[in-house]
C-alpha cells in the first residue's frame, strides 16, 4: 500500500516550485491563484527571493503547502495514495491531497495559521531544541521536572525528539538532557515555541477559522499528528487539526501505525527528503521515494 507524506516547516529553499511553474500550465495557474488569495506575490519570494525572506513564518508555511499541493496536482492520475499523513504544517497539504479541503480553503487556513503563530511568537518569546540519543520517555520526564514551560513537541523518530517552550526552560532542559546522556541537545534557529502551550493564543484564532471552513469526508484515511491512527470522519479531522497547534507531532507513532495498517511504500510530496529519512529510521523495511515528474 502506498502512503503519501507531506513535509512541514524547514524543508523550504529558494527556487522551490519554479520547475513546476515553468513546465505545467496547471501549476502556473495555481501559483497565480495563490498570489491573489494571499494578496502578495509568494511566487516572487519562492523563486527569486532571499533565504531570510523565505524563512518568515507567514511566507514559509504557505510556500511549502503550495509546493506540496501543486506537486500532487501535477502528478495527475499517477497520484494514488491509500493513506496520507503530514508533519505539522504538512497535515494541511495532506488534507487538500485527499480532498478533505479545497485548494483555496487549505491555503487560507495555512496563511491564517502562519499569521496567528507569528503573533503568538511575538507575544511570548519561546524556542525549540532537538534532543538526540535519549529515549522518548527520558526526554518527557526531564521536561516534566524542569521549571517553566517545556514540553515534547515533535516525536520525529526513535532517538530524535524536539522539545518546545520558554527560552530559559529550554536552555535548562538541554543541560539536563546532556547530563542524562543525550548525544546532543541543541537549540534550533526557530522563531517560537511551536506545538507547546505557548501557542494557545494562535490556537484560539485558528480554531475559529477551521470551524468556519467546510471539510468533506476524505478520499483516503489521514493519520493525524494528534491521533496517529486512521481517520476518515471530517468532524474528527477538524477537532484534531484544532488541537495540533499546541499538541506534540507524533510522527513516529503515525508512521508505525501506517506500517501496521499495510503501508509498504512512502512517497514524500514536497521539497526535500527529510521525511523519507525519518520514515527509514522508524521502519527500515519500507521503501521511500519522491515522485518522478517528467
ZIBEL-V501184 format. One line per field, one symbol per residue. phi: phi as a letter, one per 40 degrees, with the letter a starting at -180 (. if undefined). psi: psi as a letter, one per 30 degrees, with the letter a starting at -180 (. if undefined). A space follows every 50 residues. Layout:
BEGIN
phi = ???
psi = ???
END
This chain:
BEGIN
phi = .bbbbbcbdhccacgcgcccdccbdccdccccdcdcccgacccccccbcb ccccccdccdccccdcdcccdccccfcccbccababcfddcccccccbgc bcdccccccccccccccdcccccbcaabacbbgbcdccccccdccccgca bcbbccadgbbbbaicdccccccccccccchccaabcccbcaccfbdccd dcccccdcccdcbcbccccacbbcdccgbcbbccccdddccccdcbbccc cdcccdcccdchcbbbbcbicgbdccccdcccaccccbabccbc
psi = kjkkkklakffllkfkfeeeefekeeeeeeeeeeeeefglifeeeeegal eeeffkefeeeeeeeeeeeeeeeefbffjikflllkjcefeeeefeegge kleeeeeeeeeeeeeeeeeeeeejklalkkjkgkkeeeeeeeeefkkajk lkejielkgjkklkakeeeeeeeeeeeeefgkekjkklilglilhlffge eeeeeeeeeeegkkklklflkkjleeeflkkgkeeeeeeeeefeefllji eeeeeeeeeeggkfkjkkjakageeeeeeefejfflkkllkjk.
END
